Amino acid sequence: MSGAAIYGAFTLAIATLLTVCDALAHVRFHALHYTRPDHLQLFAGQPTGDVFVGFVRIGAFCALTGWLCARRAAPVAASKALAHVASFVAVYFASALFGAHPMSLHVAFLALWAAQLATFEADHLRLVLLSVLLGAAGPSFEGLFVELGFFAYEAPHAYHVPLWLSPMYMNGALAVAATARVLEAWRAPRVV
């Protein structure tokens, strides 16, 4: 399968996962609200079509940066990538359920990120750079959309977003990197 097809599917998978998590966690538990929730709605309170398009942009950025991080890295087992994705989903839901404790979430998400980073055998510097990049770009992107009036967080801290959002993206970066390593192994099997 071609790299473009694999990473295109990866982008759509990221966008789908984020859209569903947004609806089931952040919207359902009132971590944020949309200004036009009935526009292109599939999930209650979420303009699902518009949200999906926004997450396609984030997914494309994640897929590209994940590929750049994984293209020369050692592959990981698919089960390890799934564990990182499951951990990210847990972080997403924790941010919705425990949003009243932003500092605790911030610290817990950073500790989880550090613990997960330690599970990677190599390329820690590259993973830290990817995490910092997504940890800065994600909240900036979301802050811009809050400023444009698309949605609003119920308890923002800096640039219209919650304190815990950056380390949430950092945990997502590790899930992206692990999944991209699996995809790279499938895309270009190594000859021994």
Beta strands, then each sheet from edge to edge (+ up, - down):
strand 1: 32-34
strand 2: 151-153
sheet 1: 1+ 2-
end
